[in-house]
Amino acid sequence: MSVSPEPKSWINAIHAYVPGKSTGADGRALIKLSANENPLGTSPLALAARDTAAAPSRYPDPESTALRSAIGALHGIDPARIVMGTGSDELLNLAAQGYAGPGDEVIYVRYGFSVYDIAARRCGAVPVIAPDADYGTDVGALLGLVTDRTRVVFLANPNNPTGSFLPQGEIARLHAGLRPDVLLVIDQAYAEYLAPQDDDGALALAEAHANVLVTRTFSKIYGLAGERIGWATGAPGIAATLGRIRGPFNVSNTGQAMALAALGDQGFVTHAREHNARERTRFVAALGTLGNHGLRPLPSEANFVLILFAGKLTAEAAYNGLAERGYITRWLPGQGLPQGLRITIGLPDQMDEIAAALREMAEGVK
Ligand SMILES: Cc1ncc(COP(=O)(O)O)c(C=O)c1O
């Protein structure tokens, strides 16, 4: 009988992350509206900075010093409280690993970001899933699941894939209801898409309390998904914990140079935010004129809309129909949402074409 290494049982229980697709079933490249990337691309200043990066033969600055100080200056945060990650994915995993282990519990909401399940299981913790409130976050339900074994609570605000958003008062209520030894991770991957007056107060909470970590990313509005750069901020103790277990050179030379330049181009960020808000409003309004075909776009504060299909046209058929017309979107049966299709907000003509295609399909189904 041959013997081979056995993975830990909790690692075996992980379903690998399913990324948004770039091609259709036949391998054809499609317009990608499946991964919530920035349809406007990347700031020209960031693109130009690629050539200024340190030589590839050299290891990057392990502390991402210039980048952390620029992030700190922009957001009013002491750089000592900022930790960089290879995407915010790395930081979400480090948060779970740093604070939870076998037998501990990690809570997040049903229809939360799929990495939370992986992050919890990776360290042997038990994922505990709070029921949603009509696809949004129910703070009461979340708090009701806290036990002596709870170590970490993950919340994306706005949330992916639903687009739902908890206002400042609800975030404060969630934090106030948690014991001080429970780490609240507020994942703000889409925060820059919010109007400035809609700030959920998470950065202020992370500044004021010892049990809050906020994660952010350069993958979304900054248009740097391919460079894999995220950051997190929390109390000095939390930053030090994550710093101890992160990869030592976890942001590349080009990533550091491009992110630094991207931060300096807030005009691009504002332009992308305004484009997204305008196109999202237009797209949802177009869906609203469809008549009673059972399509329901959930209210979204992010750069995508989750449409629920309750009529004759199914989410699967809409997904396939859009792929035939050249668009790859995100159908979500693997996340318990076979009725849901998530569509990233793209360019104006793309959104017009998608709305028209959905109309044609909905009206065509007998
Ligand atoms: C809610 C949320 N958090 C985190 C991430 C991870 O982003 P990245 O690892 O590219 O920073 C995503 C990406 O889709 C997301 O939707």
The ligand as a Gaussian input file, in Angstrom:
#p B3LYP/6-31G(d) Opt

LIG

0 1
 C      -15.381000      42.290000      -1.534000
 C      -14.036000      41.995000      -2.115000
 N      -12.977000      41.965000      -1.298000
 C      -11.746000      41.697000      -1.763000
 C      -11.519000      41.436000      -3.089000
 C      -10.144000      41.034000      -3.488000
 O       -9.518000      41.918000      -4.255000
 P       -7.942000      41.918000      -4.477000
 O       -7.360000      40.663000      -3.877000
 O       -7.770000      41.973000      -5.928000
 O       -7.463000      43.118000      -3.752000
 C      -12.589000      41.445000      -3.997000
 C      -12.369000      41.123000      -5.408000
 O      -13.260000      40.853000      -6.165000
 C      -13.874000      41.744000      -3.482000
 O      -14.950000      41.725000      -4.285000

